[in-house]
Structures are given as structure tokens and as C-alpha cells.
């Protein structure tokens, strides 16, 4: 018999046999319900333990480190430190309205123009920071809308967004003090959520979910779960708006209705967590009523872009 590896390694029988070679007589003894005792010649080199799920662990007697010599994973501490930096960043720029949406939508698309005007009007009405993932597409539209309103913006950027060919830690036009580039997705999510948590009744925040793909839907459902479990809104409620431009999310809403029919979601449970808006006018009116903004201050500059009945660009 010839030993192939001496470091710690993990493998499943049949898929990782390349870790070691044993004579056929020894290999035939493999059984998930018994322990394997190597021949005396190799007892000082290997300790073999076969668990009931048929996972084989080969432990080197020559070293006490982790896989490939790694003694301790450093990422948990790095994630914690990055989350703390995200919290500090939110504290510096102030909480506000968070926009979730596709990074692939082009500037000439109707939903881009709708997002730009919505973020502009929300920023003026709530007088708050506009938060995004600092990426392209609808995130970029929300940023430009806030800048048109001359209100502050903040973003948690990730190295590479969906649809981009290259990765970059830098935003093409925002000053570096307005965004933070995250290495870890988990830290980025912590930062985005912290940007909308209300700890004081004077804080005006909101979550605005725009049309998007896998990443956007992931964020939508994660925030829904946090609201459901009162991790968001435990002190003061936070309005969550789903912008159903041109019926974009109709099929998703139908799926949630099916969940209710099957009993996997309680009836009326999802409806209590968010508000569906088919147009910018509906979204602005809901936020105005939520925060008690008087009608004399509801001067929305949206008529040149949106058909209020369908949410479509004219």
C-alpha cells in the first residue's frame, strides 16, 4: 500500500478515493457502520474514522492544522469588522430611503426614468439620505434622482454586480465618502438594513423594492422575513413598498397567493408586511400619509413621466 496524502482531508467514498490507496482486500472492508483500523504499519501515520453518512476523514499524525495547513479561518473576524464599519458609515450619513432594484436596466428604459423621479420626490418629501447598492441600473437611477433633489446619498457597493463584465471597487462619479465597498455580501446586507431601521420617531425611512432579478428578490424576501420576525420595525414601523411597474411583480404576487392556498403562508400575512404600488403617485401618497405630511407639501413633480393609472412611461 502507498500513502498518497498526509494532510487533513475530507472525502466521500467513491468520489475522493484519490486521497489514499489501499489493497483491494482492505477496500472491501469499507462499511458505513463500522470503524476502520489501518494495518499496524500505518497506525502512526493515519487515523481513519468513517461516519454513518459515509464521509471519510483522513487525519494526519504529522500536523495539527486545518485543511491545506490552515490553522484558523480569519473570515469571521473580518466580517465582524466590516459590519462594524458599515454601521459607522450609516451613522455618519444618516438613515433614509433604501432602493432595491436591478443593476441591468439601461438609462433609456421606462423603469429607470420612473425610479429617478420617484427617488427625487421621496428625497425632497422625506428630507432623508437615499441609500442603494451603489451599482448601475435602477440603483444608479435612484442615486441620480436624489442628486437632482440636492439631497445626500449613501451606498454599499460590492465589487461586481450582476450583468457587469468587470469588477471595480470604485464608483464612476460618486465621491468616495458617499459609498463603502464591501468585501462580504453579509456585511453589505447588514449595512443596507441598518440604513432603514428607525430608532427615533423623527427618523423617516422607507424600503422601496423596484423591478429586479435574483439579487433583488433575495433582498426583498430577506427584508420581509426580518419585518415578519420584528427584527425591523420593533421600535418604530418602517414602510415597505413594492413598486409593481407595468405588472412586473404580478406573477410573484400570484405565487404568494398560492402559498396561502397551500397553507405555507398564513392568510393576510404577507399583505401586512408591505404595500403594493402600481405607480409613483401611489407610492408618494402612501409615504405622505404614513409620515403625516400635509397635503400642501405634496407637490409631486411626476406628471411629465408617468401615467398614474398604469405606472407606464409616456
Secondary structure, 3 states (H helix, E strand, C coil): CCCCCCCCEEEECCCCHHHCCCCHHHHCCCCCCCCCCCCHHHCCCEEEEECCCCEEEEEECCCCCCHHHCCCCCHHHHHHHHHHHHHHHHHHHCCEEEEECCCCCCCCCHHHHHHHHHHHHHHHHHCCEEEECCCCCHHHHHHHHHHHCCCCEEEEEECCCCCCCCCCCCCCCCCHHHEEEECCHHHHHHHHHHCCCCCCCCCCCEEEECCCCHHHHHHHHHHHHHHHCCCCCCCCCCEEEEECHHHCCHHHHHHHHHHHHHCCCCCCCCCCCCEEECCHHHHHHHHHHHCCCCHHHCCCCCCCCECCCCCCEC
